[in-house]
């Protein structure tokens, strides 16, 4: 019980700090909490239901779960959990499983297509429910793995923001867990005995690039136990002047004076005269 309380308080403080620091919640928000049935979405929902009543303004949560008709799916335990929560919720049903498996063979990665289909369904439901924000359960490790995937395979420096506007300008997508370690989330989910629904689609595929990034981080962690925290801090500590993107360099040069103001250089110490001991002029 003490370990559960410790982790719950720790993750609550991290989520609260993320929501405040990135202004994820505002007065009058109606937030769709996307419930996949995995550990991350359970913990996110659990912590948001504790945070929202303590806010100095009104925010409404609507939990939404999508049954994608995957083989072996049983959502009874998730439904019972949502009913017991006392929060507003909806369970949707759409056979995206057949769409994905019909379009892709077993050697291809299902995640991208499955994610796009799921996202479209959730966006449609969010509009019908009058939600202006959608909360996703991505955590710190998801962000680091995405950063490495983009670095190694896409040739771009890009991770996961805590908040972004959808391309159609309809919703803000927020990630309250984006600064929370996956290890702590998994431990709390186990301590609270959330009824996890396994993914029988992408979870059955081997050799995914994301798995390789997870393994790389675990390997680095063997020699530097704090490597994940250091990498996460690096995403908050960007030095645009030391990158090679000219658009970023120009935007940085034109930044507002109060945005990370330049620090006056310290007086230069007196150096040696650097006079030559040997030299030669070219022949005239």
C-alpha positions as CSV (number, residue, x, y, z in Angstrom):
1,X,0.0,0.0,0.0
2,X,2.8,2.4,0.8
3,X,4.5,1.8,-2.5
4,X,1.2,2.4,-4.3
5,X,0.6,5.7,-2.4
6,X,4.2,6.8,-3.1
7,X,3.9,6.2,-6.8
8,X,0.5,7.7,-7.0
9,X,1.7,10.9,-5.4
10,X,4.8,11.0,-7.5
11,X,2.9,10.6,-10.8
12,X,0.1,12.9,-9.7
13,X,2.7,15.7,-9.1
14,X,4.3,15.0,-12.5
15,X,1.0,15.2,-14.3
16,X,-0.1,18.3,-12.4
17,X,3.2,20.0,-13.2
18,X,2.9,19.0,-16.9
19,X,-0.7,20.3,-17.1
20,X,0.4,23.6,-15.5
21,X,3.6,24.0,-17.3
22,X,2.2,23.4,-20.8
23,X,-1.3,24.8,-20.0
24,X,-3.0,21.5,-21.0
25,X,-6.2,22.3,-19.2
26,X,-8.3,25.5,-19.2
27,X,-11.7,26.7,-17.9
28,X,-14.6,25.2,-19.7
29,X,-12.6,22.3,-21.4
30,X,-14.4,19.1,-22.2
31,X,-11.7,16.5,-22.6
32,X,-12.1,13.2,-24.3
33,X,-9.8,10.7,-22.4
34,X,-8.9,8.1,-24.9
35,X,-9.1,4.7,-23.1
36,X,-7.2,2.0,-25.0
37,X,-7.5,-0.5,-22.2
38,X,-3.7,-0.5,-21.7
39,X,-1.8,0.5,-18.5
40,X,-1.0,4.0,-19.7
41,X,-4.6,5.1,-20.4
42,X,-5.8,3.6,-17.1
43,X,-3.2,5.5,-15.1
44,X,-3.9,8.7,-17.1
45,X,-7.6,8.5,-16.5
46,X,-7.1,7.7,-12.8
47,X,-4.8,10.7,-12.2
48,X,-7.0,13.1,-14.2
49,X,-10.0,12.1,-12.2
50,X,-8.0,13.1,-9.1
51,X,-6.6,16.3,-10.6
52,X,-9.7,17.8,-12.2
53,X,-11.8,18.2,-9.0
54,X,-8.9,20.1,-7.4
55,X,-8.6,22.7,-10.3
56,X,-9.8,26.2,-9.6
57,X,-12.0,26.0,-12.7
58,X,-14.4,23.6,-14.3
59,X,-13.2,20.9,-16.6
60,X,-15.3,17.9,-17.8
61,X,-13.9,14.5,-18.6
62,X,-15.4,12.0,-21.1
63,X,-13.8,8.6,-21.2
64,X,-14.0,7.0,-24.7
65,X,-13.0,3.4,-25.5
66,X,-12.9,2.0,-29.1
67,X,-13.6,-1.7,-29.5
68,X,-11.7,-2.5,-32.7
69,X,-13.1,-6.1,-33.0
70,X,-9.7,-7.7,-32.5
71,X,-9.7,-11.5,-31.9
72,X,-10.0,-12.5,-28.3
73,X,-11.2,-9.0,-27.3
74,X,-13.2,-8.9,-24.0
75,X,-14.1,-5.4,-22.8
76,X,-16.3,-6.4,-19.9
77,X,-13.8,-5.6,-17.3
78,X,-13.1,-2.2,-18.8
79,X,-16.8,-1.4,-19.0
80,X,-17.2,-2.4,-15.3
81,X,-14.3,-0.1,-14.4
82,X,-15.7,2.9,-16.2
83,X,-19.2,2.3,-14.8
84,X,-17.7,2.2,-11.3
85,X,-15.7,5.4,-11.9
86,X,-18.8,7.5,-11.9
87,X,-17.4,9.5,-14.9
88,X,-19.2,10.0,-18.2
89,X,-18.0,7.5,-20.8
90,X,-18.8,5.9,-24.1
91,X,-17.7,2.6,-25.7
92,X,-17.5,2.7,-29.5
93,X,-17.3,-0.3,-31.9
94,X,-15.7,-0.3,-35.3
95,X,-14.0,-3.2,-37.1
96,X,-10.7,-1.7,-37.9
97,X,-9.0,-5.0,-37.4
98,X,-10.4,-6.5,-40.6
99,X,-9.4,-3.3,-42.5
100,X,-5.8,-3.4,-41.3
101,X,-5.3,-7.2,-41.9
102,X,-7.0,-7.0,-45.3
103,X,-4.8,-4.1,-46.5
104,X,-1.4,-5.3,-45.0
105,X,0.3,-8.7,-45.0
106,X,1.9,-10.2,-41.9
107,X,5.3,-8.8,-42.8
108,X,4.2,-5.2,-42.6
109,X,3.8,-3.1,-39.5
110,X,0.2,-2.6,-38.6
111,X,0.7,0.2,-36.1
112,X,0.6,3.2,-38.5
113,X,-2.6,2.3,-40.4
114,X,-4.3,1.1,-37.2
115,X,-3.4,4.4,-35.5
116,X,-4.8,6.5,-38.4
117,X,-8.1,4.6,-38.5
118,X,-8.5,4.8,-34.7
119,X,-7.6,8.5,-34.7
120,X,-10.3,9.3,-37.3
121,X,-13.0,7.5,-35.3
122,X,-12.0,9.2,-32.1
123,X,-11.9,12.7,-33.8
124,X,-15.5,12.1,-35.1
125,X,-16.7,11.0,-31.7
126,X,-15.0,14.0,-30.0
127,X,-16.8,16.4,-32.3
128,X,-20.1,14.7,-31.6
129,X,-19.5,14.9,-27.9
130,X,-18.5,18.5,-28.0
131,X,-15.0,17.9,-26.8
132,X,-12.3,20.5,-27.5
133,X,-9.4,18.4,-26.3
134,X,-8.3,14.8,-26.6
135,X,-6.0,13.3,-24.0
136,X,-3.7,10.5,-25.0
137,X,-1.7,8.3,-22.7
138,X,1.8,8.7,-24.3
139,X,4.5,8.8,-21.6
140,X,8.2,9.8,-21.4
141,X,9.5,6.6,-22.9
142,X,7.2,6.9,-25.9
143,X,8.6,10.3,-26.6
144,X,12.2,9.2,-26.3
145,X,11.6,6.2,-28.6
146,X,9.8,8.5,-31.1
147,X,12.8,10.9,-31.0
148,X,15.2,8.1,-31.8
149,X,13.1,6.6,-34.5
150,X,12.9,10.0,-36.2
151,X,16.6,10.6,-35.7
152,X,17.7,7.2,-37.1
153,X,15.1,6.5,-39.7
154,X,13.4,9.7,-40.8
155,X,16.3,12.2,-40.6
156,X,14.6,14.7,-38.4
157,X,14.7,16.0,-34.8
158,X,11.1,15.4,-33.6
159,X,9.7,13.8,-30.5
160,X,6.2,14.1,-29.0
161,X,4.9,17.5,-27.7
162,X,2.8,17.8,-24.6
163,X,0.2,19.6,-26.6
164,X,-0.5,20.2,-30.3
165,X,-3.3,21.4,-32.5
166,X,-4.8,18.9,-35.0
167,X,-4.2,19.6,-38.7
168,X,-7.9,20.3,-39.3
169,X,-7.7,22.9,-36.4
170,X,-10.6,21.2,-34.5
171,X,-9.0,19.9,-31.4
172,X,-6.0,20.2,-29.1
173,X,-4.4,16.9,-28.4
174,X,-2.8,16.7,-24.9
175,X,-0.4,14.2,-23.3
176,X,-0.6,14.6,-19.5
177,X,1.8,11.6,-18.9
178,X,4.5,12.8,-21.3
179,X,7.0,13.5,-18.5
180,X,6.2,10.3,-16.6
181,X,8.5,7.2,-16.7
182,X,6.9,4.1,-18.1
183,X,8.3,2.0,-15.4
184,X,6.4,4.0,-12.7
185,X,3.2,3.9,-14.7
186,X,3.5,0.1,-15.1
187,X,4.1,-0.4,-11.4
188,X,1.2,1.8,-10.4
189,X,-1.1,0.0,-12.8
190,X,-0.1,-3.3,-11.4
191,X,-0.5,-2.1,-7.8
192,X,-4.0,-0.8,-8.6
193,X,-4.9,-4.0,-10.5
194,X,-6.3,-2.3,-13.5
195,X,-8.0,-4.8,-15.9
196,X,-5.6,-4.5,-18.8
197,X,-6.9,-5.4,-22.3
198,X,-4.0,-6.8,-24.4
199,X,-3.5,-5.7,-28.0
200,X,-3.6,-8.8,-30.2
201,X,-2.8,-6.9,-33.4
202,X,0.5,-5.0,-33.4
203,X,1.5,-6.7,-30.2
204,X,1.9,-10.0,-32.1
205,X,4.5,-8.7,-34.6
206,X,8.2,-9.1,-34.0
207,X,11.2,-7.0,-35.0
208,X,9.4,-3.6,-34.9
209,X,11.7,-0.6,-35.1
210,X,10.3,0.8,-31.9
211,X,11.3,-2.4,-30.1
212,X,14.8,-1.8,-31.2
213,X,14.7,1.7,-29.7
214,X,13.4,0.3,-26.5
215,X,16.3,-2.2,-26.4
216,X,18.8,0.6,-27.2
217,X,17.6,2.7,-24.3
218,X,17.8,-0.3,-22.0
219,X,21.4,-1.0,-23.1
220,X,22.4,2.6,-22.6
221,X,20.8,2.5,-19.1
222,X,23.1,-0.3,-18.1
223,X,26.1,2.2,-18.1
224,X,24.1,5.3,-17.3
225,X,21.0,4.6,-15.1
226,X,19.7,8.2,-15.6
227,X,20.0,8.2,-19.4
228,X,16.2,8.5,-20.0
229,X,15.8,11.4,-17.6
230,X,18.8,13.1,-19.2
231,X,17.4,12.6,-22.7
232,X,14.0,13.9,-21.6
233,X,15.7,17.0,-20.2
234,X,17.5,17.5,-23.5
235,X,14.1,17.8,-25.2
236,X,13.4,20.7,-22.9
237,X,16.8,22.2,-23.4
238,X,17.2,22.8,-27.1
239,X,20.1,25.0,-28.5
240,X,18.8,26.2,-31.9
241,X,22.0,28.1,-32.6
242,X,24.0,24.8,-32.6
243,X,21.8,23.0,-35.2
244,X,22.0,23.0,-39.0
245,X,18.4,24.0,-39.9
246,X,18.6,27.5,-41.3
247,X,14.9,28.2,-40.7
248,X,15.3,27.3,-37.0
249,X,18.4,29.4,-36.8
250,X,16.7,32.4,-38.3
251,X,13.6,32.1,-36.1
252,X,15.9,31.8,-33.1
253,X,17.8,34.9,-34.1
254,X,14.5,36.9,-34.4
255,X,13.1,35.6,-31.1
256,X,11.5,38.0,-28.6
257,X,13.9,39.7,-26.2
258,X,12.3,37.9,-23.2
259,X,12.6,34.4,-24.7
260,X,15.7,32.9,-23.1
261,X,17.6,36.3,-23.1
262,X,21.2,36.3,-24.2
263,X,23.7,36.3,-21.3
264,X,26.4,38.9,-21.5
265,X,29.8,37.1,-22.0
266,X,32.2,37.0,-19.1
267,X,35.4,39.0,-19.3
268,X,38.0,37.1,-21.3
269,X,41.0,36.0,-19.3
270,X,44.4,37.1,-20.4
271,X,46.0,34.5,-22.5
272,X,49.6,33.8,-23.6
273,X,50.9,35.9,-26.5
274,X,51.0,32.9,-28.8
275,X,54.2,34.0,-30.5
276,X,55.8,31.5,-33.0
277,X,59.0,29.6,-32.2
278,X,59.4,28.7,-35.9
279,X,58.0,30.1,-39.1
280,X,58.7,30.8,-42.7
281,X,57.5,33.3,-45.2
282,X,56.7,32.2,-48.7
283,X,59.3,33.1,-51.4
284,X,58.7,36.4,-53.1
